[in-house]
């Protein structure tokens, strides 16, 4: 993989923050993502995050009112 390419299935939290901010999120932060992980958001064994799995978890949480 090219050094400039992102692997959406294994992103460091800082990259998730950058992607979500560029997508228009004003409230995303590393601290908030770490809180989400503590609350059960999926994380890979190496500490990276799958962007699609994380987004699905966020939607599920919104639907359940959390």
N, C-alpha and C positions, 0 to 999 in steps of 0.2 A: 504494500500500500504506500502511496506517495505520502511524504511527510506532511503535506498540506491538507490531506484528506482526513476526515473524521470517521471513526467507526461508531456508528449510532448504537451499536449493541454493547459498547464498552467505553463509556466516556467518563473522564474525571468530573467531579462535581463542578469545578470551575468552568469546564466547557458547557455543561448543562446550563449553568447560569448565563453564560454568554449567548448561547443559542436562544434561550427563552427571552432574554432582554431584547435581542435583535428581532424577535417575533412579536414584541410589543408588551411583554410583561413588565409591569412597573414595580412589582412587589417581590420578585424572586431574589433570593440571596443564598449564599452558601449556608448560612445559619438556618434558613427556612428549609432548605433541602435536607440538611442534617436532622432537623426536627421531624420531617416527613419520614426519613429512614428510621428514626427511633420509634415512630408511630406505626411502622410496618411497611413502608414503601420498599419495593424490591431493590436489592442491590446484588451485584455479582460478588463471588467469593473474594475477588481481588480489590473490592471497594469501589469499582467503577459502576456506572449506572447505564442500563439499557433505556434509551430515551423513549421508545415505544412502550415498554413495560411501565415506566414511571408515569407517562402520560395517561395510560389506561388506569393506573392506580389512582391518579388524581381525579379522573372522571368518576370512578367508582366511589371515591370519598365524597365528591360533590353530590352525587345522587343519593348517598346515604345520609347526607346532612352533616358530615364531619368537617 
